[in-house]
């Protein structure tokens, strides 16, 4: 038996290593036009932003509603590859107040952050006449607009702003703290002042600095096209599009960011010097946790699309990975933290699509949009999914569970008696095992297991093996 157990553990570790390299895309919705943002409103629908000025709703089954949730095409400029309707964020109390916020480039070519309100008589549409402009600022060029929006775990609205465009930030706006360009902004949209339709959180890092705009949360960014918050710990992930050599991924906690971080552009592109004329000491900048070069990092790359750190429950092998993509190479990649060496390691996998945005649904499952194809895909793990139980026809319930787990092979599987059941934590450590039960039904006490995601491996009497995810909460 010792040899069998050892072999099983080695097999599991080997399989887990293989799993870690695999990612698949499952077509979820189609017939969209230039989708650039995917968000949820606290329910099982997805809201997809189309660059020309519409927001569409995708139902839980992947069907696309024919009537747009919002159509502001008349307000949005439709020229230039990086302009249009770019960002969407739902108020944390959207179910009550109906507020949501958009980031778009208007017909004058400038950024507008506006609030709209849903139609309370029909939750499938918004009131197009409800616009309330929160903030606007000029864009000197047609590119590098940033454009993303998200509410942080603190309830404040965060906005990504590019450096204003052209090439190499010619007016050094990103380092200029009196400019809103090249920044992450942080606003309190539940308050206002005599002069502004928003308030500034009292702990914003530059609120007392007369040489800085108080709205600034972080600066030194080139074109932060997408950012997100880790739903587990609140960390902010910012993917900043590079100039000509390097695409960068930044990660910071809310507490660290309270000091007012400078991400370095245009003094640095990633961790490499770009133009250090007039720049401060290297120690004053915050450098990325990871990234990649355009040349020499596999396929030729050009523009990063940032995503999310996976915190869903359907795919345990994804747990804790940060997903991102490159527009030119059409690769989708992920970072995973190597605890032994205390570094983030990256992996790329080749697909076909112009990946413009990632989205997270209400349950933490991830999606990605193809700009040119007008399609939305769900990220899946082909080696471990909700359908694994079909291999044996077993039922595992309840899952998620708290105290007790039942495994039933069913009346059609009387010859497939359970022989071995193993439970591993997400790092691959075996935490529980049951042997030679000679039953078609097994009850397992899980009270000693901590909350989290586990791998459940079942061996049956006819040598068939099946692997499942198990959630303890």
C-alpha positions, 0 to 999 in steps of 0.5 A: 500500500505504501508504494501505491500511496507514494505513486498516487502522490507523485502522479498527482504532483505530475498531473498538477504540474501539467494542469498548471500549463493548460488553459482553454477558452469556451465561446460564451457570447458573440455578435458584439462589435468591438467589445472593450470592457466586461463587468457585472452588476452584482447578479448573473448577467455580464455587461459588455461595453462596445467602443462605439458607445453601447453597453450590451447585456449578456444573460447567464446562458450566454444569450445576448439581449437585442436591446442595448442597456445604454446607447450614447453613441451620439456623445462618443467620438468614433475616430481613432483606435484608442478612443470611444466608450472605454470603461464601466463600473457599477456603484456598490449599491447599484441594486438600490440607487441604480447608479453606474459610471462610464469613461468615454472620449467625447466628440471634442476628443476629451475624457468624460467620467459620467454617472448614469441611472438604470430605468427602475421600471425595467432593469434591462435598460438604463435611462440615456437622459440621466447623464450626470458628468462627474469629471472631465479633462482634456486629451492633447492627442488621440492616443493613450487615454487609459479609460478603465473604471472600478470601485475599490474595496474601500468604496471609492471610484478609481480611474485610469488615465493615460499620459495623453498620447503622442510618443514618449510623453513629450510634455512629461505629463505622467510625472507632472502631479498637477496634471491628471494624465498618466495617473490612477485617480481616486474619487469619492462619488458619494459626496460633492463640493461647491465646485466639483461633482465629487469629493476627494477621500481624506486619505488620498496621498496628495490631498495636502500637497499644493503642487499636486492634484488631490484626485491623484492616487498614483502617477508615473503611468504611460497607458494603464488600459486595464486594472483590477482589484483582487476580490480576496485581499483588495490588491490593485493590479495595473497593466501598463502598456509600454512604449517600444520595449516592455509591457509591465504589470504592477501590484500594490496593496491599498495600504502601500498605495496610500503613500502615493506611488510613482510607477516611473514613466517616462523615466523608466519603461518597466525596470529599464531606463527610458529618459532619466533627464531630471528624474529622481533617484531610482529608489523613489520609484515603484517597479513592476512585479512582472512584465515582458519584452516585445522581442525575446519573450517568445512571440513578438508582442506589443500591448498588454491587456490586464485582467484579474487574479482568479478567485473563482471556484470552478477551476482550482488550478487557476486559483491565485493566478493573475491573467493577462494577454497581449494584443499583437501576439494573441497570447494569454498569459498568467502569473503565479507566485513562486513562494520558494524564490518569492518571485512571480513566474509567467506562462504564455499560451497561444490563442487566436484573437485580439484580446481587449478586455478581461471580465470577472462575473459575480462568482469570480469566473473569468472571461475575455473579449476578442475585439475584432471577432466581437466574441466573449470567451470564458476561461476554462481548465480542460483538465479539471471542470464542473463536468469531471464527475461524468467520468464516474457518474458520481454525485458529490454533495453538498459542494461547497460544504461545511461539515460533511461531504457525501460521495455516491456512485449511484445505482448504476455503478454497484460494481464500481465500489469506492476503494480510495478517496484522497483530499489535497489542498491547493498546493498539492499536500494530502490532507485526508484519505479514506481507503477500502470502503467497499460501499457505493456511498461514503460520508466524509467528515470535513470539519477539520479542514480549513475554508478553501479550495481542495482537490478530491481524487476518487479511485473506484473498484474497476481502477477508474480514477476521477478528480474533482474540485471541493470547496470548504466554506 
